[in-house]
Amino acid sequence: IHDDEKFVLDLLLREKIQVVQGTGFNWPTTDHFRILTLPYAEDLEAAIGRIGRFLSGYRQS
C-alpha cells in the first residue's frame, strides 16, 4: 500500500468499515492502520472478516 489515506477511503466505500490510516497518528510509513475495538465481539468479528475479504483482492497501482 503506497497511499494509506486512499486505502482507508477505499475500505470505507467498498466495505462500509471506517479505520484510521497510520500516518494519521504520525506513523512514518503507510503500512499500518488503526481500528477501534469498542464494538460488540460479533460486530468486530464480522468487520475483521470483511477487511480480510477487502484485502484479498486489493491492489494499489
DRENDRENFI-525817 format. One line per field, with one value per residue: residue number from 0; residue in one letter; z, y, x negated of N, C-alpha, C in turn. Coordinates in steps of 0.001 Angstrom, whole numbers, plus 500000, padded with zeros to 6 digits. Example, Ala and Ser with C-alpha at 12.3 -4.5 7.8 and 13.67 -1.06 7.14 Angstrom:
! DRENDRENFI-525817
seq c(0|1)
type c(A|S)
nc3 c(507800|507080)
nc2 c(494310|497750)
nc1 c(486810|487150)
cac3 c(507800|507140)
cac2 c(495500|498940)
cac1 c(487700|486330)
cc3 c(507800|507870)
cc2 c(496700|500030)
cc1 c(486800|487100)
END
This chain:
! DRENDRENFI-525817
seq c(0|1|2|3|4|5|6|7|8|9|10|11|12|13|14|15|16|17|18|19|20|21|22|23|24|25|26|27|28|29|30|31|32|33|34|35|36|37|38|39|40|41|42|43|44|45|46|47|48|49|50|51|52|53|54|55|56|57|58|59|60)
type c(I|H|D|D|E|K|F|V|L|D|L|L|L|R|E|K|I|Q|V|V|Q|G|T|G|F|N|W|P|T|T|D|H|F|R|I|L|T|L|P|Y|A|E|D|L|E|A|A|I|G|R|I|G|R|F|L|S|G|Y|R|Q|S)
nc3 c(500000|498980|499482|502261|503019|500803|500873|503298|502606|500350|501587|503287|501396|499933|501805|503926|506340|508761|509354|510665|509007|509396|509148|510076|512729|513027|512203|510538|508090|505431|506079|508042|509864|512027|514236|515964|518889|520311|519553|519816|520249|518212|516143|515671|514865|512456|511014|510833|509203|506863|506303|505741|503407|501723|501622|500316|497593|497056|495449|494909|492438)
nc2 c(498822|502033|504462|505320|506851|506738|503997|503674|505133|503714|501255|502082|502933|500565|498433|499576|500082|501863|502945|504257|505794|504909|506987|509064|509130|509952|507877|506712|505291|503900|501520|500708|500632|501795|500431|500701|499092|498880|497919|495362|491952|490224|492014|493084|490790|490216|492518|492245|490000|491103|493034|491317|490075|492319|492965|490725|491055|493565|496025|498541|500858)
nc1 c(499147|499296|500439|501889|504083|505771|506243|507783|510044|510947|511557|513633|515556|516044|516512|517826|516520|514874|511661|508559|505900|502443|500560|502001|501560|499013|497354|494516|494528|496583|497813|499613|502738|505361|507788|510899|511782|514173|516721|519322|518285|519189|519780|517259|515892|517227|516541|513743|513624|514706|512770|510643|511649|511728|508967|507972|508301|507339|505434|503030|502016)
cac3 c(500000|498832|499950|503297|503021|499756|501371|504253|501877|499543|502515|503712|500285|499484|502864|504960|507577|508926|510134|510545|508439|510340|509089|510853|514086|512859|511872|509419|506839|505079|506192|509244|510095|513376|514362|517282|519309|521243|519175|520324|519667|516960|515129|515373|514096|511099|510369|510504|508025|505703|505998|505069|502048|501007|501394|499428|496203|496963|494920|494503|491360)
cac2 c(500000|503221|505628|504793|507621|506129|502677|503740|505593|502584|500301|502665|502930|499214|497537|500371|499959|503034|502819|505460|505491|505014|508299|509978|509125|510221|506682|507183|504568|503733|500098|500452|501354|501576|500135|500884|497767|499008|497236|494013|490966|489717|493055|493164|489585|490407|493563|491678|489163|491976|493609|490247|489955|493502|492867|489611|491488|494984|496395|499933|500970)
cac1 c(500000|498468|501192|502784|505331|506602|506626|508891|511229|511417|512174|514904|516508|516381|516987|518511|515752|514026|510435|507728|504590|501332|499917|502833|501020|497582|496584|493694|494744|498002|498141|500409|503981|505872|509206|511487|512246|515284|517961|519554|517368|519756|519609|515834|515555|517748|515742|512433|513848|514888|511454|509906|512187|511266|507525|507634|508286|506991|504124|502854|501027)
cc3 c(500000|499413|500980|503410|501975|500213|502301|503578|501021|500416|502973|502604|499904|500575|503989|506337|507653|509849|509954|509998|509476|510322|509805|512306|514056|512692|510595|508084|506638|505246|507441|509158|511485|513330|515795|517696|520358|520831|519874|519590|518326|515828|514704|514532|512651|510345|509966|509284|506764|505315|505274|503632|501177|500649|500396|497962|495998|496448|494603|493403|491640)
cc2 c(501229|504461|505152|505587|507063|504761|502773|504239|504464|501545|500806|502581|501525|498373|498255|500176|501147|502705|504122|505050|505718|506370|509358|510073|509275|508961|506995|506477|504321|502301|499743|501169|500987|501317|500416|499555|497840|498265|495884|493039|490450|490730|493166|491964|489716|491439|493034|490760|489990|492655|492564|490060|491107|493364|491772|490022|492910|495178|497882|499974|502073)
cc1 c(499110|499129|502217|504078|506295|507102|507825|510165|511805|512117|513541|515946|516949|517033|517737|517861|514809|512859|509664|506370|503489|500657|500746|502396|499505|496747|495818|493927|496235|498484|498943|501756|504466|507367|509635|512095|513347|516551|518105|518636|517882|519580|518153|515394|516025|516911|514369|512548|513998|513586|510603|510349|511696|509788|507162|507579|507812|505577|504130|501809|500049)
END
